[in-house]
Amino acid sequence: PELKFHLGAVIGSEIKKYVLLPILGVSYKNPYSGFSAKFIFPIKTSISYELTPELLVSLRGRFKQFRHRARSNSSSEQVIFDYKNRGGELALKYRPVPFSQLAAFVGYHGKADYRTMDKNGKNKVYYQSKAGGYFGFDGYVVF
């Protein structure tokens, strides 16, 4: 079995905002049982189990947060747009060869928080979307 500890920080510069995000976590992998878990906050939380060497099932938590610039439809004034959301996914992943993967997933996201403000960070307007489910497929091949 393999146990790793994670300690660090991510420093980011967003529009009109600077972020220092501490990272603390632990990851565990048991190659004999096919079980692995990653709890690296706030970046990644997942639990995986290898059904076969090529097929695995994964449950993961996700957190999305980003900030963008946009233009208002009613004027040429720039606005700043914030988005925050949390959710979870269940995925079935197929890895036929190393460095390639096909995956099908279903997920659920909580209520998303949106915020718009002027370019100086003032005149904030808050919105909230409904929670909901989603599904999808993805894949990659590395040459």
NUVEX-670011 format. One record per residue: z, x, y of N, C-alpha, C in turn; residue in three letters; residue number from 1. Coordinates in Angstrom, 3 decimals. Atoms other than C-alpha are relative to their C-alpha. Layout:
N
<site <Z, X, Y>, <Z, X, Y>, <Z, X, Y>, 'ALA', NUM>
...
end
This chain:
143
<site <0.000, 0.819, -1.203>, <0.000, 0.000, 0.000>, <0.000, 0.861, 1.264>, 'PRO', 1>
<site <0.153, -0.724, -1.253>, <-0.700, 1.047, 3.555>, <0.649, -0.796, 1.130>, 'GLU', 2>
<site <-0.688, 0.634, -1.115>, <1.531, 0.242, 6.538>, <-0.241, 0.843, 1.250>, 'LEU', 3>
<site <0.276, -0.707, -1.253>, <0.525, 1.153, 10.112>, <0.717, -0.708, 1.143>, 'LYS', 4>
<site <-0.621, 0.541, -1.203>, <2.319, 0.695, 13.404>, <-0.908, 0.296, 1.183>, 'PHE', 5>
<site <0.884, -0.120, -1.151>, <0.461, 0.191, 16.677>, <0.817, -0.121, 1.279>, 'HIS', 6>
<site <-0.684, 0.005, -1.288>, <1.753, 0.996, 20.144>, <-0.980, 0.529, 1.038>, 'LEU', 7>
<site <0.931, -0.460, -1.015>, <-0.284, 1.280, 23.298>, <-0.046, -0.948, 1.174>, 'GLY', 8>
<site <0.183, 0.850, -1.167>, <-1.557, -0.390, 26.426>, <-1.484, -0.073, 0.322>, 'ALA', 9>
<site <1.348, 0.183, -0.510>, <-4.765, -1.757, 27.841>, <0.135, -0.251, 1.492>, 'VAL', 10>
<site <-0.012, 0.184, -1.448>, <-5.371, -1.444, 31.548>, <-1.370, -0.523, 0.390>, 'ILE', 11>
<site <1.259, 0.615, -0.378>, <-8.008, -3.694, 33.029>, <-0.051, -0.310, 1.474>, 'GLY', 12>
<site <0.225, 0.365, -1.389>, <-9.466, -4.300, 36.429>, <-0.963, -1.169, 0.002>, 'SER', 13>
<site <0.835, 1.181, -0.113>, <-10.743, -7.812, 36.906>, <-0.235, -0.266, 1.478>, 'GLU', 14>
<site <0.288, 0.353, -1.380>, <-11.931, -9.493, 40.055>, <1.297, -0.393, 0.694>, 'ILE', 15>
<site <-1.208, 0.269, -0.788>, <-9.046, -9.421, 42.562>, <1.263, -0.026, -0.850>, 'LYS', 16>
<site <-1.162, 0.025, 0.889>, <-6.612, -8.737, 39.705>, <0.000, 1.257, -0.859>, 'LYS', 17>
<site <-0.152, -1.159, 0.866>, <-5.295, -5.695, 37.849>, <0.995, -0.365, -1.088>, 'TYR', 18>
<site <-0.807, 0.417, 1.142>, <-3.768, -6.044, 34.384>, <0.434, 1.223, -0.800>, 'VAL', 19>
<site <-0.540, -0.975, 0.938>, <-1.517, -3.776, 32.329>, <0.565, -0.803, -1.160>, 'LEU', 20>
<site <-0.359, 0.806, 1.154>, <-1.190, -5.249, 28.853>, <0.572, 0.905, -1.086>, 'LEU', 21>
<site <-0.563, -0.817, 1.072>, <1.250, -3.649, 26.390>, <-0.480, -0.492, -1.364>, 'PRO', 22>
<site <0.441, 0.337, 1.351>, <0.132, -3.552, 22.756>, <1.042, 0.506, -0.979>, 'ILE', 23>
<site <-1.018, -0.308, 0.985>, <2.633, -3.631, 19.923>, <-0.371, -0.728, -1.280>, 'LEU', 24>
<site <0.367, 0.699, 1.214>, <1.926, -4.355, 16.300>, <0.228, 0.781, -1.260>, 'GLY', 25>
<site <-0.103, -0.572, 1.330>, <1.969, -3.695, 12.616>, <-1.162, -0.556, -0.829>, 'VAL', 26>
<site <1.035, 0.455, 0.930>, <-0.776, -3.866, 9.994>, <0.352, 0.497, -1.393>, 'SER', 27>
<site <-0.341, -0.285, 1.391>, <-0.419, -3.900, 6.236>, <-1.221, -0.274, -0.856>, 'TYR', 28>
<site <1.112, 0.207, 0.928>, <-3.018, -3.497, 3.500>, <0.428, 0.470, -1.375>, 'LYS', 29>
<site <-0.268, -0.340, 1.381>, <-2.527, -3.553, -0.233>, <-1.325, -0.057, -0.757>, 'ASN', 30>
<site <1.314, 0.003, 0.657>, <-5.787, -2.467, -1.926>, <0.054, -0.524, -1.441>, 'PRO', 31>
<site <-0.122, 0.457, 1.385>, <-4.440, -3.445, -5.358>, <0.027, -1.522, -0.093>, 'TYR', 32>
<site <-0.067, 1.462, 0.044>, <-3.752, -7.092, -4.512>, <-1.098, -0.659, 0.831>, 'SER', 33>
<site <1.034, 0.560, -0.861>, <-6.540, -7.552, -1.925>, <0.546, -0.670, 1.248>, 'GLY', 34>
<site <-0.642, 0.647, -1.139>, <-4.068, -8.784, 0.703>, <0.104, 0.970, 1.172>, 'PHE', 35>
<site <-0.221, -0.803, -1.199>, <-4.026, -7.506, 4.277>, <0.430, -0.917, 1.140>, 'SER', 36>
<site <-0.480, 0.756, -1.155>, <-2.337, -8.631, 7.482>, <0.034, 0.915, 1.206>, 'ALA', 37>
<site <-0.053, -0.736, -1.265>, <-2.620, -7.540, 11.103>, <0.695, -0.886, 1.025>, 'LYS', 38>
<site <-0.710, 0.679, -1.073>, <-0.157, -8.585, 13.761>, <0.104, 0.995, 1.158>, 'PHE', 39>
<site <0.091, -0.934, -1.115>, <-1.200, -6.593, 16.817>, <-0.081, -0.853, 1.267>, 'ILE', 40>
<site <-0.097, 0.917, -1.127>, <-0.052, -8.500, 19.880>, <-0.341, 0.696, 1.304>, 'PHE', 41>
<site <0.591, 1.334, 0.051>, <-1.707, -9.769, 21.982>, <-1.468, 0.009, -0.411>, 'PRO', 42>
<site <1.424, -0.140, 0.273>, <-5.070, -8.574, 20.626>, <-0.457, -0.705, -1.274>, 'ILE', 43>
<site <0.498, 0.499, 1.270>, <-5.346, -9.549, 16.977>, <1.130, -0.422, -0.919>, 'LYS', 44>
<site <-0.887, 0.438, 1.070>, <-3.478, -11.579, 14.392>, <-0.891, -0.559, -1.102>, 'THR', 45>
<site <0.828, 0.489, 1.101>, <-5.051, -12.101, 10.989>, <0.666, 0.280, -1.338>, 'SER', 46>
<site <-0.410, -0.175, 1.387>, <-4.315, -12.492, 7.312>, <-1.264, -0.154, -0.831>, 'ILE', 47>
<site <1.207, 0.028, 0.819>, <-7.046, -11.719, 4.756>, <0.354, 0.208, -1.463>, 'SER', 48>
<site <-0.164, -0.178, 1.433>, <-7.381, -11.900, 1.006>, <-1.374, 0.195, -0.623>, 'TYR', 49>
<site <1.263, -0.273, 0.682>, <-10.191, -10.363, -1.061>, <-0.051, -0.786, -1.301>, 'GLU', 50>
<site <0.201, 0.765, 1.235>, <-11.369, -12.864, -3.678>, <-0.718, 0.860, -1.031>, 'LEU', 51>
<site <0.724, -0.995, 0.794>, <-13.800, -10.267, -5.038>, <-0.245, 1.179, 0.939>, 'THR', 52>
<site <0.290, -1.111, -0.927>, <-14.856, -6.852, -3.654>, <-0.975, -0.373, 1.124>, 'PRO', 53>
<site <0.978, 0.388, -1.018>, <-17.687, -8.597, -1.733>, <0.404, -1.236, 0.805>, 'GLU', 54>
<site <-0.320, 1.293, -0.601>, <-16.010, -11.904, -0.812>, <1.462, -0.038, 0.433>, 'LEU', 55>
<site <-1.382, 0.120, -0.451>, <-12.931, -12.452, 1.325>, <0.170, -1.230, 0.880>, 'LEU', 56>
<site <-0.362, 1.132, -0.844>, <-11.178, -15.310, 3.069>, <0.990, 0.522, 1.035>, 'VAL', 57>
<site <-0.797, -0.536, -1.104>, <-9.521, -14.759, 6.425>, <0.487, -1.141, 0.886>, 'SER', 58>
<site <-0.591, 0.933, -0.957>, <-7.210, -16.724, 8.700>, <0.430, 0.833, 1.197>, 'LEU', 59>
<site <-0.355, -0.818, -1.155>, <-6.886, -15.448, 12.257>, <0.313, -0.857, 1.215>, 'ARG', 60>
<site <-0.298, 0.598, -1.288>, <-5.391, -16.374, 15.571>, <-0.847, 0.680, 1.051>, 'GLY', 61>
<site <0.808, -0.605, -1.049>, <-7.372, -15.811, 18.717>, <0.497, -0.437, 1.362>, 'ARG', 62>
<site <-0.391, 0.246, -1.375>, <-6.655, -15.606, 22.405>, <-1.133, 0.473, 0.888>, 'PHE', 63>
<site <1.094, -0.359, -0.910>, <-9.377, -15.650, 25.039>, <0.491, -0.127, 1.431>, 'LYS', 64>
<site <-0.307, 0.042, -1.428>, <-8.924, -14.823, 28.692>, <-1.036, 0.842, 0.715>, 'GLN', 65>
<site <0.952, -0.780, -0.784>, <-11.562, -13.785, 31.172>, <-0.133, -0.573, 1.406>, 'PHE', 66>
<site <0.188, 0.358, -1.402>, <-12.506, -13.940, 34.832>, <-1.425, 0.380, 0.403>, 'ARG', 67>
<site <1.382, -0.243, -0.438>, <-15.996, -14.219, 36.383>, <-0.174, -0.411, 1.461>, 'HIS', 68>
<site <0.433, 0.469, -1.324>, <-17.665, -14.574, 39.756>, <-1.076, -1.058, -0.216>, 'ARG', 69>
<site <1.037, 1.045, 0.058>, <-19.824, -17.626, 40.391>, <-0.328, -0.414, 1.428>, 'ALA', 70>
<site <0.360, 0.565, -1.304>, <-21.582, -19.342, 43.259>, <0.220, -1.503, -0.063>, 'ARG', 71>
<site <-0.202, 1.437, -0.096>, <-20.638, -22.826, 44.353>, <-1.352, -0.682, 0.192>, 'SER', 72>
<site <1.245, 0.752, -0.185>, <-23.437, -25.416, 44.131>, <-0.140, -0.536, 1.418>, 'ASN', 73>
<site <0.041, 0.624, -1.321>, <-22.489, -26.858, 47.502>, <-0.164, 1.009, 1.148>, 'SER', 74>
<site <0.155, -0.995, -1.067>, <-22.609, -23.564, 49.426>, <-0.372, 1.349, -0.610>, 'SER', 75>
<site <0.325, -1.335, 0.497>, <-23.532, -19.914, 49.163>, <1.257, 0.840, -0.187>, 'SER', 76>
<site <-1.283, -0.693, 0.123>, <-19.817, -18.966, 49.059>, <0.264, 0.375, -1.468>, 'GLU', 77>
<site <-0.356, -0.409, 1.358>, <-18.729, -16.975, 45.996>, <1.364, -0.541, -0.366>, 'GLN', 78>
<site <-1.288, 0.457, 0.516>, <-15.924, -18.351, 43.835>, <0.350, 0.850, -1.216>, 'VAL', 79>
<site <-0.483, -0.700, 1.182>, <-13.804, -16.809, 41.083>, <0.419, -1.045, -1.013>, 'ILE', 80>
<site <-0.216, 0.948, 1.087>, <-13.517, -18.571, 37.743>, <0.860, 0.672, -1.067>, 'PHE', 81>
<site <-0.922, -0.488, 1.038>, <-10.581, -17.989, 35.309>, <-0.042, -0.919, -1.208>, 'ASP', 82>
<site <-0.006, 0.797, 1.228>, <-10.446, -19.151, 31.682>, <1.038, 0.571, -0.957>, 'TYR', 83>
<site <-0.984, -0.410, 1.004>, <-7.588, -19.041, 29.113>, <0.005, -1.026, -1.123>, 'LYS', 84>
<site <0.011, 0.896, 1.142>, <-7.513, -20.456, 25.602>, <0.598, 0.693, -1.219>, 'ASN', 85>
<site <-0.539, -0.495, 1.262>, <-5.762, -20.054, 22.233>, <-0.516, -0.874, -1.120>, 'ARG', 86>
<site <0.458, 0.783, 1.132>, <-6.844, -21.118, 18.784>, <0.130, 0.775, -1.293>, 'GLY', 87>
<site <-0.031, -0.644, 1.300>, <-7.294, -20.238, 15.144>, <-1.267, -0.274, -0.772>, 'GLY', 88>
<site <1.218, 0.132, 0.811>, <-10.083, -19.752, 12.604>, <0.289, 0.303, -1.459>, 'GLU', 89>
<site <0.020, -0.280, 1.429>, <-10.545, -19.850, 8.864>, <-1.429, 0.409, -0.330>, 'LEU', 90>
<site <1.348, -0.518, 0.258>, <-13.483, -17.757, 7.661>, <-0.160, 0.426, -1.446>, 'ALA', 91>
<site <0.403, -0.521, 1.297>, <-15.248, -16.983, 4.412>, <-1.051, 1.061, 0.288>, 'LEU', 92>
<site <0.873, -1.125, -0.333>, <-16.906, -13.552, 4.611>, <-0.586, 0.617, -1.261>, 'LYS', 93>
<site <0.717, -0.624, 1.107>, <-19.502, -12.030, 2.308>, <-0.504, 1.352, 0.466>, 'TYR', 94>
<site <0.403, -1.369, -0.332>, <-20.026, -8.251, 2.377>, <-0.751, 0.594, -1.190>, 'ARG', 95>
<site <0.768, -0.462, 1.163>, <-22.863, -7.396, -0.026>, <-0.073, 1.518, -0.114>, 'PRO', 96>
<site <0.027, -1.468, -0.037>, <-23.015, -3.718, 1.024>, <0.901, 0.444, 1.150>, 'VAL', 97>
<site <-0.825, -0.463, -1.129>, <-20.833, -1.564, 3.294>, <-0.732, -0.159, 1.333>, 'PRO', 98>
<site <0.506, 0.132, -1.366>, <-21.353, -2.161, 7.029>, <-0.961, -1.170, 0.183>, 'PHE', 99>
<site <0.750, 1.228, -0.220>, <-22.923, -5.608, 6.624>, <0.892, -1.172, -0.389>, 'SER', 100>
<site <-0.846, 1.160, 0.266>, <-21.432, -9.071, 6.604>, <-0.698, -1.283, 0.414>, 'GLN', 101>
<site <0.365, 1.365, -0.355>, <-22.289, -12.761, 6.607>, <1.290, -0.808, -0.045>, 'LEU', 102>
<site <-1.245, 0.765, -0.044>, <-19.567, -15.241, 7.559>, <-0.273, -1.434, 0.423>, 'ALA', 103>
<site <-0.038, 1.392, -0.430>, <-19.015, -18.976, 7.844>, <1.439, -0.271, 0.423>, 'ALA', 104>
<site <-1.359, 0.215, -0.480>, <-16.028, -20.183, 9.842>, <0.163, -1.396, 0.591>, 'PHE', 105>
<site <-0.403, 1.221, -0.685>, <-14.242, -23.278, 11.076>, <1.216, 0.363, 0.836>, 'VAL', 106>
<site <-1.117, -0.338, -0.867>, <-11.753, -23.239, 13.900>, <0.455, -1.167, 0.838>, 'GLY', 107>
<site <-0.576, 1.000, -0.881>, <-9.620, -25.193, 16.286>, <0.524, 0.724, 1.233>, 'TYR', 108>
<site <-0.526, -0.611, -1.226>, <-8.897, -24.390, 19.916>, <0.880, -1.015, 0.712>, 'HIS', 109>
<site <-0.888, 0.857, -0.777>, <-6.097, -25.754, 22.017>, <-0.624, -0.362, 1.324>, 'GLY', 110>
<site <0.487, 0.351, -1.332>, <-6.453, -27.116, 25.495>, <-0.277, 1.273, 0.787>, 'LYS', 111>
<site <0.375, -1.168, -0.793>, <-8.282, -24.592, 27.640>, <0.384, -0.226, 1.455>, 'ALA', 112>
<site <-0.351, 0.054, -1.410>, <-7.069, -23.822, 31.159>, <-1.079, 0.697, 0.806>, 'ASP', 113>
<site <1.004, -0.541, -0.915>, <-9.680, -23.283, 33.873>, <0.602, 0.012, 1.395>, 'TYR', 114>
<site <-0.472, -0.069, -1.381>, <-9.009, -22.226, 37.424>, <-1.132, 0.573, 0.841>, 'ARG', 115>
<site <0.965, -0.544, -0.950>, <-11.378, -21.739, 40.336>, <0.734, 0.287, 1.306>, 'THR', 116>
<site <-0.591, -0.367, -1.287>, <-10.532, -20.093, 43.650>, <-1.071, 0.658, 0.843>, 'MET', 117>
<site <0.968, -0.679, -0.849>, <-12.325, -18.634, 46.637>, <0.070, 1.509, -0.234>, 'ASP', 118>
<site <0.090, -1.437, 0.260>, <-13.243, -14.956, 46.793>, <1.248, 0.768, 0.402>, 'LYS', 119>
<site <-1.248, -0.637, -0.400>, <-9.846, -14.150, 48.370>, <1.182, -0.418, -0.889>, 'ASN', 120>
<site <-1.063, 0.442, 0.893>, <-7.862, -15.815, 45.556>, <0.781, -1.186, 0.536>, 'GLY', 121>
<site <-0.683, 1.158, -0.597>, <-6.910, -18.827, 47.696>, <-0.753, -1.282, -0.360>, 'LYS', 122>
<site <0.605, 1.316, 0.273>, <-7.738, -22.577, 47.474>, <-0.241, -0.211, -1.493>, 'ASN', 123>
<site <0.105, 0.114, 1.454>, <-7.042, -22.715, 43.736>, <-0.096, -1.461, -0.435>, 'LYS', 124>
<site <0.144, 1.318, 0.612>, <-8.163, -25.737, 41.726>, <0.132, 0.200, -1.502>, 'VAL', 125>
<site <-0.281, -0.139, 1.431>, <-6.902, -26.213, 38.140>, <-0.652, -1.130, -0.785>, 'TYR', 126>
<site <0.595, 0.964, 0.922>, <-8.654, -27.958, 35.249>, <0.546, 0.296, -1.397>, 'TYR', 127>
<site <-0.393, -0.221, 1.390>, <-7.779, -28.454, 31.596>, <-0.931, -0.807, -0.896>, 'GLN', 128>
<site <0.891, 0.696, 0.926>, <-10.126, -29.308, 28.729>, <0.804, -0.535, -1.180>, 'SER', 129>
<site <-0.628, 0.532, 1.208>, <-9.324, -31.226, 25.570>, <-0.052, 1.042, -1.109>, 'LYS', 130>
<site <0.034, -0.847, 1.189>, <-8.499, -29.469, 22.324>, <-1.127, -0.484, -0.910>, 'ALA', 131>
<site <1.080, 0.419, 0.891>, <-11.168, -29.514, 19.637>, <-0.308, 1.012, -1.072>, 'GLY', 132>
<site <0.403, -0.859, 1.103>, <-12.702, -28.056, 16.529>, <-1.404, 0.533, 0.196>, 'GLY', 133>
<site <1.335, -0.590, -0.035>, <-15.784, -25.959, 15.970>, <-0.290, 0.649, -1.346>, 'TYR', 134>
<site <0.396, -0.723, 1.207>, <-17.723, -24.249, 13.190>, <-1.194, 0.870, 0.346>, 'PHE', 135>
<site <1.140, -0.856, -0.269>, <-20.329, -21.566, 12.950>, <-0.254, 1.008, -1.099>, 'GLY', 136>
<site <0.418, -1.041, 0.912>, <-22.014, -18.735, 11.147>, <-0.280, 1.263, 0.814>, 'PHE', 137>
<site <0.393, -1.235, -0.660>, <-22.434, -15.083, 12.052>, <-0.226, 1.078, -1.046>, 'ASP', 138>
<site <0.250, -1.095, 0.914>, <-23.418, -11.811, 10.539>, <-0.420, 1.245, 0.753>, 'GLY', 139>
<site <0.471, -1.256, -0.591>, <-24.300, -8.202, 11.174>, <-0.434, 0.949, -1.114>, 'TYR', 140>
<site <0.469, -1.064, 0.882>, <-26.065, -5.272, 9.566>, <0.001, 1.275, 0.829>, 'VAL', 141>
<site <-0.021, -1.280, -0.689>, <-25.465, -1.657, 10.564>, <-0.944, 0.929, -0.742>, 'VAL', 142>
<site <0.962, -0.933, 0.620>, <-28.293, 0.835, 9.929>, <0.459, 1.407, 0.160>, 'PHE', 143>
end
